[in-house]
Amino acid sequence: AWSPDGRLIAFLRSVAPTRAALIIVPLRGGRERVLAEIERIDTLGLFEGTFLAWTPDSKWIAVSEVANAIHFLVQHSVETGERRKLTSPAKEAELGDLNPAFSPNGQTLAFTRESHRRDIYLLRLDAGYRPQGVPERLGLNSTDNVGPVWMPGGREIVFLSGLWGSMGLWRAAVGKSVSPQRLSFAGRNVSSAAVSHRSNRLAYSSATSDANIWRIDLHGPDGKSSPPT
């Protein structure tokens, strides 16, 4: 994940079957710095959306950690290494909280919470990125919504919605009245999205496949198999 000021890249490196290191490295080269080691679950590779999120001032990084098989969101200070817990999902949550995304003004954190369904929640933050109140669920009709990213201006999000393996890309306002709109140009089976707030552009990943049936003549000329057609 790129820092908003363009100076650093943050990433996760597996260091054990259930642990990962949160690392930052300068864009123009230099020594890696480990901010923290976190507990994780290998099956996270199966889930869509982002894993890391920077605050707009490039001073904190949010990441999903795990305890007792439940994920929750934590942020780490790039300057001091301080660790702050952001969310505390209920014990009955099947997976917990993933896909953190800070709004452009840093006043709201959007994320995915998975329990009996996958929903997008919004958590209000103060000027120091500390949680204010409890997260509120965004009123979306679908039961499978993941991977929120903010549009420029901070009034809308883009997210993935639909059945696993056929996710579509949607956008919705974050106010009280939520009317999601499908971005049909993205097609199906979208796995991630990113928005550039400087150039007003959207990037996304979409997997496609092309399955065919081939035939080989096992009794071709001279008793040899023919090339497949």
Sequence and secondary structure as in RCSB ss.txt:
>XXXX:A:sequence
AWSPDGRLIAFLRSVAPTRAALIIVPLRGGRERVLAEIERIDTLGLFEGTFLAWTPDSKWIAVSEVANAIHFLVQ
HSVETGERRKLTSPAKEAELGDLNPAFSPNGQTLAFTRESHRRDIYLLRLDAGYRPQGVPERLGLNSTDNVGPVW
MPGGREIVFLSGLWGSMGLWRAAVGKSVSPQRLSFAGRNVSSAAVSHRSNRLAYSSATSDANIWRIDLHGPDGKS
SPPT
>XXXX:A:secstr
 B TTSSEEEEEEEEETTEEEEEEEETT    EEEEEEE  GGGGGS S SEEE TTSSEEEEEEEETTEEEEEE
EETTT  EEE     TT SSEEEEEEE TTSSEEEEEEESSSEEEEEEEE TTS EEEEEEE   SSSBEEEEEE
 TTSSEEEEEESSTTS EEEEEE SSS   EE GGG S EEEEEEETTTTEEEEEE           TT GGG  
    
